[in-house]
Structure formats: C-alpha cells, structure tokens
Amino acid sequence: MPALVDELLAEARSHRRRSDSLLVAHCFSNAGLFALTSMLRRDAALEIDGAVYDSAPSPESHIRPWAAPMVIAASARGGSRAALLAKHVP
C-alpha cells in the first residue's frame, strides 16, 4: 500500500496547487480509510475538506447512496447554486 499512498498524496498535493475546489476523500471500505489515515500520517499538513465513508453494500431493494452527486456539486468552481446548496445540506 505504500506506493498507493504515495500516488494519492502526489495527486492531492497537485490538486491543492492547481485548484481552489474542495478536496474530498471517498473512503471505500476499510482499505480506503486505511489509505486516508496513512496519507494524513505521512503529511499532517495536507488539508482534506471532507470525506465520504462508503463501507457497506446496499441490497438492490434499498436506495443507493446519493453522496457522490453532493460531493461533485460541492467541489464545483465558481460558486454555482448546486455548490452552495451542497454546503448547507446535512
């Protein structure tokens, strides 16, 4: 996993340098959370604006998680209405 963490850190740092949009981690299962904590342990100065924890598969009969559209909307540039709404939806 060290190579993956290095790659993720490089991408996160690059994103911070070139963009003013939010940096939100999507932690899929335990491995995703382990990667995020490893990143933060290696670079405590890295600023993560939020996280989505997606750890349990849903049966077909349940509504699928709708976090992805909210994360996408919240990270939009230019203060779009969707980004403003996403910042205030619990």
C-alpha positions as CSV (number, residue, x, y, z in Angstrom):
1,M,0.0,0.0,0.0
2,P,2.9,2.5,0.4
3,A,3.1,3.0,-3.4
4,L,-0.7,3.7,-3.5
5,V,-0.4,6.2,-0.6
6,D,2.5,8.0,-2.4
7,E,0.4,8.3,-5.5
8,L,-2.6,9.6,-3.7
9,L,-0.6,12.1,-1.8
10,A,1.0,13.4,-5.0
11,E,-2.4,13.8,-6.6
12,A,-3.9,15.5,-3.6
13,R,-0.9,18.0,-3.4
14,S,-1.2,18.6,-7.1
15,H,-4.9,19.3,-6.8
16,R,-4.3,21.8,-4.0
17,R,-1.7,23.7,-6.0
18,R,-3.8,24.0,-9.2
19,S,-7.4,24.3,-7.9
20,D,-9.5,26.1,-5.4
21,S,-12.2,23.4,-5.4
22,L,-12.7,21.2,-2.4
23,L,-10.6,18.1,-1.8
24,V,-12.9,15.3,-0.5
25,A,-11.8,11.8,0.2
26,H,-14.0,8.9,-0.8
27,C,-13.2,6.1,1.6
28,F,-14.5,2.8,0.2
29,S,-14.4,0.1,2.8
30,N,-11.7,-0.3,5.4
31,A,-8.9,-0.1,2.8
32,G,-10.0,3.4,1.8
33,L,-10.0,4.6,5.3
34,F,-6.6,2.9,5.9
35,A,-5.2,4.7,2.9
36,L,-6.6,8.1,4.1
37,T,-5.2,7.7,7.6
38,S,-1.8,6.6,6.1
39,M,-1.8,9.8,3.9
40,L,-2.6,12.0,6.8
41,R,0.1,10.3,9.0
42,R,2.7,11.0,6.3
43,D,1.6,14.6,5.6
44,A,-0.1,16.1,8.6
45,A,-0.3,19.5,6.8
46,L,-2.5,18.0,4.0
47,E,-5.9,19.7,4.2
48,I,-8.9,17.5,3.4
49,D,-12.2,19.4,3.2
50,G,-14.4,16.4,3.9
51,A,-14.9,12.7,3.5
52,V,-17.5,10.2,2.2
53,Y,-17.4,6.9,4.0
54,D,-18.9,4.2,1.7
55,S,-18.4,1.0,3.7
56,A,-21.4,-1.2,3.3
57,P,-23.0,-2.6,0.1
58,S,-26.7,-2.0,-0.2
59,P,-29.2,-4.6,-1.3
60,E,-31.0,-3.9,-4.6
61,S,-34.2,-3.1,-2.8
62,H,-32.7,-0.1,-1.0
63,I,-32.0,3.4,-2.2
64,R,-28.4,3.8,-3.3
65,P,-26.2,6.3,-1.5
66,W,-26.5,9.8,-3.0
67,A,-23.3,11.2,-1.6
68,A,-21.5,11.2,-4.9
69,P,-23.6,13.9,-6.6
70,M,-23.4,16.0,-3.4
71,V,-19.6,15.7,-3.4
72,I,-19.4,16.6,-7.1
73,A,-21.7,19.6,-6.6
74,A,-19.8,20.8,-3.6
75,S,-16.5,20.7,-5.4
76,A,-17.7,22.9,-8.3
77,R,-15.8,26.0,-9.1
78,G,-17.3,29.4,-9.3
79,G,-19.9,29.3,-6.5
80,S,-22.7,27.5,-8.5
81,R,-26.1,27.2,-6.9
82,A,-25.5,23.4,-6.6
83,A,-22.3,24.0,-4.7
84,L,-24.0,26.5,-2.4
85,L,-26.9,24.0,-1.8
86,A,-24.5,21.2,-1.1
87,K,-22.6,23.1,1.6
88,H,-25.9,23.6,3.5
89,V,-27.5,20.1,3.2
90,P,-26.8,17.9,6.2
